Amino acid sequence: MNDFDIIEIRPNNIKGAYVIEGFSSIGLVGSIAANYIVTLLDLQQIAILDSAYLPSVSIVRDGVPHSPVRIYAGQIGQDKKDKIVVVVSEFEPPQEILKSLALTLMDWVEDKRCRMVISPEGIASKASENQGNGPQTKVEKKGDEPEVTFYGVASTPRARELLQANNIPIFENGVVVGLAGVLLNEGVNRDFDVISILSEAHADYPDARAAATAVEVIDKLLLHTQLDTKPLLEEAAMIEQALKDIAKKTTDSEEMAKKRSREVMFG
């Protein structure tokens, strides 16, 4: 039995699709960005990713329960000819399962003959200030909102050309951690286009502003629809608090389960 199983709940044809990976990491950038894209584009759920390693929780929204990892899909572009797939999760996978998770995702993407994987990822603000990555690009924000620095890194020459053609600064030197890093390596090994969008984020709390920057870069690369991120910026505080509450409740539930287990074992 695999560590992870992708269970399809709706027939789909996602050949040639762009796949956006939206697990949580630094600043919850991937999760916030993916959730926003799903809502904004009104994508439909087509599958879930299931595993004994995932949190034993259900995400309830508007009275409807959802699995910890969902997969959505839909058509994009003015003529609706392009396809997009978004993998969404509010949880950060632990280090010991990253390789297995990345292999499962890449195997599925290749089996479905998708075109590219894009992984929005947060990088800690202090780290980005200290790294010698050459010229930095910042998304200008109105009023008192801070500017957000971002980079791109790609697994193949084809994908790097896409970054350069859209004036996305290349992440020249440094370390990409978490699932995004493993996906990049798998992209190199398989000669498959994988791009990670690295958006400078606060490491200590969810950063919806950094996620908005990642969404804008994804839109520039793929969608070309001028996605409106203003609502995301306006609701940043609310989104950040909601995700904090989910993370806290999950931690509390797991700690309570461990405590009950110890009580059963030792009486």
C-alpha positions in Angstrom: 0.0 0.0 0.0 1.3 3.5 -0.9 1.9 6.1 1.9 -0.4 8.4 -0.1 -3.4 7.6 -2.3 -5.1 10.1 -4.7 -8.8 9.2 -4.8 -10.7 10.7 -7.7 -14.3 11.7 -6.8 -15.3 13.1 -10.2 -14.4 12.2 -13.8 -11.8 14.5 -15.2 -9.6 15.2 -18.2 -6.7 17.3 -17.1 -4.3 16.5 -19.8 -2.1 19.5 -20.4 -3.1 21.2 -17.2 -1.0 23.6 -15.1 -0.9 22.1 -11.5 -0.5 24.5 -8.5 0.6 22.9 -5.3 -0.8 24.6 -2.2 0.5 23.0 1.0 1.4 25.2 4.0 4.9 26.2 4.9 6.5 29.5 5.7 3.8 32.2 6.2 1.2 29.7 4.9 1.9 31.2 1.5 1.0 28.2 -0.6 -2.2 27.4 1.3 -3.5 30.9 1.2 -2.7 31.4 -2.5 -4.2 28.1 -3.5 -7.4 28.6 -1.6 -7.8 32.0 -3.1 -7.3 30.8 -6.6 -9.8 28.0 -6.1 -12.5 30.4 -4.9 -11.7 33.2 -7.4 -11.8 30.8 -10.4 -14.7 28.8 -9.0 -12.9 25.5 -9.5 -14.6 22.1 -8.8 -13.2 19.4 -6.6 -12.1 16.3 -8.5 -10.1 14.3 -6.0 -8.7 14.0 -2.5 -5.3 12.9 -1.3 -5.6 10.4 1.6 -3.0 9.0 4.0 -2.6 7.8 7.5 0.1 10.5 7.9 -2.4 13.3 7.4 -4.1 15.0 10.4 -7.2 13.2 11.6 -9.5 16.2 11.0 -12.2 17.5 8.8 -12.2 21.1 7.5 -15.8 22.3 7.8 -16.8 25.3 5.7 -20.4 26.5 5.4 -21.5 23.3 7.0 -19.7 21.1 4.5 -16.8 18.8 5.7 -13.7 18.6 3.6 -10.6 16.4 3.6 -7.3 17.8 4.8 -5.9 17.7 1.2 -8.3 18.5 -1.8 -7.7 18.6 -5.5 -9.6 21.1 -7.7 -9.7 21.7 -11.4 -11.2 23.9 -14.1 -10.7 25.7 -17.3 -9.1 29.1 -17.6 -8.3 31.8 -20.2 -10.6 33.8 -22.3 -11.4 30.9 -24.6 -11.4 28.4 -21.7 -9.0 26.1 -23.5 -6.3 26.0 -20.8 -6.7 23.8 -17.8 -5.7 24.4 -14.2 -5.4 22.0 -11.2 -4.9 23.2 -7.6 -3.9 21.0 -4.7 -5.0 22.6 -1.5 -4.1 21.9 2.1 -4.1 24.0 5.3 -1.4 21.8 6.9 2.4 21.6 6.6 3.6 18.1 5.9 6.3 16.9 8.3 9.8 16.4 7.0 9.7 12.6 7.1 6.9 12.3 4.5 7.9 15.0 2.1 9.7 12.6 -0.3 6.8 10.1 -0.5 4.3 13.0 -0.9 6.3 14.6 -3.7 6.7 11.2 -5.5 2.9 10.6 -5.3 2.1 14.0 -6.7 4.6 13.8 -9.5 3.6 10.3 -10.5 -0.1 11.4 -10.6 0.8 14.5 -12.6 2.8 12.6 -15.1 0.2 9.9 -15.4 -2.4 12.5 -16.1 0.0 14.1 -18.7 -0.2 17.5 -17.1 2.0 20.3 -18.4 3.7 21.9 -15.4 3.8 22.1 -11.6 3.9 25.5 -9.9 4.7 25.7 -6.2 4.1 29.0 -4.4 6.4 29.1 -1.3 7.3 31.5 1.4 10.9 32.5 2.2 11.7 34.0 5.5 12.2 37.8 5.4 15.5 37.9 7.3 16.9 35.1 5.1 16.0 37.0 1.9 17.7 40.1 3.2 20.9 38.2 3.9 21.1 36.2 0.7 23.1 37.4 -2.4 20.5 36.8 -5.0 21.3 39.8 -7.2 18.5 42.2 -8.2 15.3 41.9 -6.2 11.8 42.5 -7.5 9.2 44.0 -5.3 5.5 44.2 -5.7 4.5 47.8 -4.9 1.6 48.1 -2.5 -0.6 51.1 -1.9 -0.7 53.1 1.3 1.2 51.8 4.3 1.4 48.2 3.1 4.9 46.9 2.8 6.5 45.8 -0.5 6.9 42.1 -1.0 10.1 40.6 -2.6 9.8 37.6 -4.8 11.9 35.2 -6.9 11.4 32.2 -9.2 13.3 29.0 -9.5 12.7 26.3 -12.1 13.7 22.7 -12.8 14.3 22.9 -16.5 15.7 25.3 -19.1 12.2 25.6 -20.6 10.7 26.7 -17.3 13.6 29.1 -16.7 13.0 30.7 -20.1 9.3 31.2 -19.0 10.5 33.0 -15.9 12.9 35.2 -17.8 10.3 36.0 -20.5 8.0 37.3 -17.8 10.7 39.3 -16.0 10.6 37.1 -12.9 13.9 37.4 -11.1 15.8 34.1 -10.8 16.6 32.7 -7.3 20.4 32.3 -8.0 21.8 30.9 -4.7 20.2 29.6 -1.6 18.0 26.7 -0.3 14.4 26.0 -1.1 13.0 24.0 1.8 9.9 21.7 2.2 7.8 20.2 -0.4 8.7 22.9 -3.0 12.3 21.9 -2.8 11.6 18.2 -3.2 9.3 18.9 -6.2 12.0 20.9 -7.8 14.5 18.0 -7.4 11.9 15.6 -8.9 11.4 17.9 -11.8 15.1 17.9 -12.5 15.2 14.1 -12.2 12.3 13.6 -14.6 13.0 16.5 -17.0 9.5 17.9 -16.0 8.8 21.6 -15.7 8.4 22.6 -12.0 8.5 26.2 -10.9 8.6 27.5 -7.4 7.5 31.1 -6.7 9.4 32.3 -3.7 7.6 35.1 -1.9 9.2 36.9 1.0 7.0 36.2 4.1 6.9 36.5 7.8 8.0 33.2 9.3 6.1 33.6 12.6 2.5 34.0 11.3 0.4 33.5 8.2 1.2 36.2 5.6 -1.7 36.8 3.2 0.1 39.7 1.6 3.0 37.4 0.5 0.4 35.0 -0.8 -1.2 37.8 -2.8 2.2 38.5 -4.4 2.5 34.8 -5.3 -1.0 34.8 -6.9 0.0 37.9 -9.0 3.1 36.1 -10.2 1.1 33.0 -11.1 -1.4 35.1 -13.0 1.5 36.8 -14.9 3.0 33.4 -15.8 -0.1 31.4 -16.7 -3.5 33.0 -16.5 -3.0 36.5 -18.0 -6.4 37.5 -16.6 -5.3 40.2 -14.2 -6.6 38.3 -11.1 -7.9 40.8 -8.6 -5.9 40.3 -5.4 -7.4 43.4 -3.7 -10.0 41.3 -1.8 -7.2 39.0 -0.6 -5.3 42.0 0.8 -8.3 43.5 2.4 -9.2 40.2 4.1 -5.6 39.4 5.0 -6.2 39.8 8.7 -9.3 37.7 8.7 -7.7 34.9 6.7 -4.6 34.9 8.8 -6.7 34.6 12.0 -8.8 31.8 10.5 -5.8 29.8 9.6 -4.2 30.3 13.0 -7.4 29.0 14.6 -7.4 25.9 12.3 -3.7 25.2 13.2 -4.3 25.6 16.9 -7.4 23.4 17.0 -5.5 20.7 15.0 -2.6 20.8 17.5 -4.9 20.8 20.5 -6.9 17.8 19.1 -3.7 15.8 18.4 -2.3 16.6 21.9 -5.6 15.5 23.4 -5.5 12.3 21.4 -2.0 11.6 22.6 -3.0 12.2 26.2 -5.9 9.8 26.0 -3.7 7.2 24.5 -1.2 7.5 27.4 -4.1 7.3 29.9 -5.3 4.0 28.2 -1.8 2.6 28.2 -0.8 3.4 31.8 -4.2 3.6 33.5 
